[in-house]
Amino acid sequence: MTRIDYTLSGCANGHPVRIAGRGTATGKRLQVAFTAAEAPVTFDAGLAHVVGLDVVAAVGAGLVTAPDGPLVARCRADLFGEGGVEVGTIAAVATVERRRGRVAGLGCCVQLAEARVAFEPGERVVSIGERAVIAVPQAGGVVLFSAAAISTSRGREWTVLASTLLVGCDGGEQRAATLPATRVPASRAGRARFSGKIQN
C-alpha cells in the first residue's frame, strides 16, 4: 500500500485557494479524498481531479518510470462548454516525490500558475466521466493527454482536455490507462473523492 498526500494552492479567479487530499494506492486501485481548506465560491475541489492526479495515476499505472528524486510536471487543463465555447483554463506546476518510511508514500504538490473557470457562485462539479490517459514519450520526458466530460450542479455539461509534461523521466511499459468515472454527492460542498481501479 502506498499513502498519497496531495496539496493544491495558489489563486483561482483572483482569490486564494488551498485544497488538500489524502488517500491510498493499492496495486492499481487509487483512492483520494479532497477537501477545500480555503476556496472561493467560484472554484471547486472537484477540479483537483484534472490537475496533478494524472501524474499520480501515471506513476501507479506504470506509464512513467519515476526517478529517485522529485518528478516535475507542467499541467494544463482547458474546459469547454456547449458549442466548444471556452469556459476555463487551469495551468499549474506539480511536483511528485516518493517518500520512504514504514509506509511508502507519494507526495503531490500542485502550485497554480493560472486558474480561471466560469463557475457561477455556488456551482460545483458533480461528476467527471471516465477518461483515458495516454502517455507519449519525448526526449527527456513524457507527455500525458486525457479528456473527460464534466457535469456541474447547475446542469451544465463541459469537456476538459488535459495535458501534462513530465520532465526527467522515462516512459514505462504501459502507454495508456483509464481512470473510472466519479461522482460527487451534492451534499458535500468543498469536498470531492476519487475512487476506482486504473485499467491498462
C-alpha positions as CSV (number, residue, x, y, z in Angstrom):
1,M,0.0,0.0,0.0
2,T,1.2,3.5,-0.9
3,R,0.0,6.5,1.0
4,I,-0.9,9.6,-1.1
5,D,-0.7,13.2,0.1
6,Y,-1.9,15.9,-2.2
7,T,-1.9,19.7,-1.9
8,L,-3.1,22.4,-4.4
9,S,-2.6,26.1,-3.7
10,G,-2.5,29.4,-5.5
11,C,-5.1,31.8,-6.8
12,A,-8.2,30.9,-8.7
13,N,-10.4,33.6,-10.3
14,G,-8.4,36.1,-8.4
15,H,-8.9,34.6,-4.9
16,P,-6.7,32.3,-2.8
17,V,-7.4,28.6,-2.9
18,R,-6.0,25.7,-0.9
19,I,-7.1,22.1,-1.4
20,A,-5.7,19.1,0.5
21,G,-6.1,15.5,-0.5
22,R,-5.2,12.2,1.2
23,G,-5.6,8.6,0.0
24,T,-4.0,5.3,-0.8
25,A,-2.9,3.3,-3.8
26,T,-3.0,-0.4,-3.5
27,G,-2.0,-2.2,-6.7
28,K,-3.9,-0.2,-9.4
29,R,-6.7,0.8,-7.0
30,L,-6.5,4.5,-6.3
31,Q,-8.5,6.4,-3.6
32,V,-8.1,10.1,-2.9
33,A,-10.4,12.4,-0.9
34,F,-10.1,16.1,-1.5
35,T,-11.1,18.9,0.9
36,A,-11.1,22.6,0.3
37,A,-9.4,24.2,3.3
38,E,-9.7,27.5,1.5
39,A,-11.6,28.1,-1.8
40,P,-13.5,30.9,-3.4
41,V,-17.2,30.3,-4.3
42,T,-16.2,30.2,-8.0
43,F,-13.8,27.2,-7.7
44,D,-14.5,23.7,-6.6
45,A,-12.4,20.9,-5.0
46,G,-13.6,18.5,-7.8
47,L,-11.3,20.3,-10.2
48,A,-8.3,18.8,-8.4
49,H,-9.2,15.6,-10.3
50,V,-7.8,17.1,-13.5
51,V,-4.7,18.9,-12.1
52,G,-1.9,16.7,-10.8
53,L,-3.9,13.5,-10.3
54,D,-2.9,12.3,-13.8
55,V,0.7,12.3,-12.7
56,V,-0.1,10.2,-9.6
57,A,-2.1,7.8,-11.8
58,A,0.7,7.6,-14.4
59,V,3.2,6.5,-11.8
60,G,0.9,4.0,-10.3
61,A,-0.2,2.5,-13.7
62,G,3.4,2.2,-15.0
63,L,3.1,4.9,-17.7
64,V,6.2,6.5,-16.4
65,T,9.3,5.4,-14.5
66,A,9.7,7.9,-11.7
67,P,13.3,9.0,-10.8
68,D,14.7,8.7,-7.3
69,G,14.2,12.4,-6.8
70,P,11.2,14.7,-7.4
71,L,9.3,14.3,-10.6
72,V,8.3,17.8,-12.0
73,A,5.3,18.2,-14.3
74,R,3.7,21.2,-16.0
75,C,-0.1,20.7,-16.1
76,R,-2.7,22.4,-18.2
77,A,-6.5,21.8,-18.4
78,D,-8.8,23.6,-20.8
79,L,-12.6,23.5,-20.2
80,F,-15.1,23.9,-23.0
81,G,-18.9,24.3,-22.8
82,E,-21.6,23.8,-25.4
83,G,-20.5,24.5,-28.9
84,G,-16.9,24.4,-28.0
85,V,-17.0,27.7,-26.1
86,E,-14.1,28.1,-23.7
87,V,-15.2,28.2,-20.1
88,G,-11.9,27.9,-18.2
89,T,-8.2,27.3,-18.1
90,I,-6.1,25.8,-15.3
91,A,-2.3,25.8,-15.5
92,A,0.0,24.6,-12.8
93,V,3.3,23.1,-11.8
94,A,3.2,19.8,-10.0
95,T,5.9,18.0,-8.0
96,V,5.6,14.3,-7.2
97,E,8.0,12.6,-5.0
98,R,8.3,9.2,-3.4
99,R,8.5,9.2,0.4
100,R,10.1,6.4,2.3
101,G,9.3,5.1,5.8
102,R,7.3,2.4,7.5
103,V,4.5,3.1,5.0
104,A,5.6,4.0,1.4
105,G,4.3,7.3,0.3
106,L,3.7,9.5,-2.7
107,G,3.5,13.3,-2.3
108,C,2.0,15.5,-4.9
109,C,2.3,19.3,-4.5
110,V,0.5,21.5,-7.1
111,Q,1.1,25.2,-7.4
112,L,-1.5,27.1,-9.6
113,A,0.0,29.4,-12.2
114,E,-3.3,30.4,-13.7
115,A,-6.9,29.3,-12.9
116,R,-9.9,31.0,-14.3
117,V,-13.2,29.0,-14.5
118,A,-16.6,30.4,-15.4
119,F,-18.4,28.9,-12.4
120,E,-21.5,30.7,-11.2
121,P,-21.4,31.4,-7.4
122,G,-22.1,28.1,-5.6
123,E,-21.8,26.0,-8.7
124,R,-19.9,22.7,-8.2
125,V,-18.6,19.7,-10.1
126,V,-20.9,16.8,-9.5
127,S,-19.4,14.2,-11.9
128,I,-16.4,13.5,-14.0
129,G,-16.6,10.9,-16.7
130,E,-14.3,8.1,-17.4
131,R,-11.1,9.3,-19.1
132,A,-8.2,7.6,-20.8
133,V,-4.7,8.9,-20.0
134,I,-2.3,8.5,-23.0
135,A,1.5,8.6,-22.4
136,V,3.7,9.8,-25.3
137,P,7.4,9.5,-24.6
138,Q,9.5,12.6,-25.7
139,A,13.2,13.4,-25.4
140,G,13.9,13.8,-21.7
141,G,10.4,13.2,-20.6
142,V,6.8,12.0,-21.2
143,V,3.6,13.9,-22.2
144,L,0.3,12.8,-20.8
145,F,-3.0,13.6,-22.6
146,S,-6.6,13.0,-21.3
147,A,-10.1,14.1,-21.9
148,A,-13.4,13.8,-20.0
149,A,-16.9,15.1,-19.6
150,I,-17.7,17.2,-16.6
151,S,-21.2,17.8,-15.2
152,T,-21.9,20.7,-12.8
153,S,-24.6,21.3,-10.2
154,R,-26.3,23.8,-12.5
155,G,-26.9,21.2,-15.1
156,R,-24.1,22.3,-17.4
157,E,-22.0,19.8,-19.4
158,W,-18.4,20.6,-20.0
159,T,-15.4,18.9,-21.7
160,V,-12.0,19.0,-20.1
161,L,-8.8,18.5,-22.2
162,A,-5.7,18.0,-20.1
163,S,-2.1,17.8,-21.0
164,T,0.8,17.2,-18.7
165,L,4.6,17.4,-19.5
166,L,6.8,15.4,-17.2
167,V,10.5,16.1,-17.3
168,G,13.4,14.0,-16.2
169,C,11.7,10.6,-16.5
170,D,11.3,7.7,-18.9
171,G,8.2,6.1,-20.4
172,G,7.1,2.9,-18.6
173,E,6.0,-0.4,-20.0
174,Q,2.4,0.8,-20.5
175,R,1.2,3.5,-22.9
176,A,-2.4,4.1,-21.7
177,A,-4.5,3.8,-18.6
178,T,-8.2,4.5,-17.9
179,L,-9.4,6.3,-14.9
180,P,-13.0,5.4,-13.9
181,A,-15.9,7.9,-13.7
182,T,-16.5,9.5,-10.4
183,R,-19.5,11.3,-8.8
184,V,-19.6,13.9,-6.0
185,P,-22.7,13.9,-3.7
186,A,-24.5,17.2,-3.8
187,S,-24.4,17.5,0.0
188,R,-20.6,17.5,0.1
189,A,-19.7,21.1,-0.8
190,G,-16.0,21.8,-0.6
191,R,-15.2,18.1,-0.8
192,A,-14.6,15.6,-3.6
193,R,-13.5,12.0,-3.8
194,F,-11.8,9.8,-6.4
195,S,-12.0,6.1,-6.0
196,G,-11.5,3.4,-8.6
197,K,-9.3,0.9,-10.3
198,I,-6.9,2.1,-13.0
199,Q,-7.3,0.0,-16.1
200,N,-4.4,-0.5,-18.7
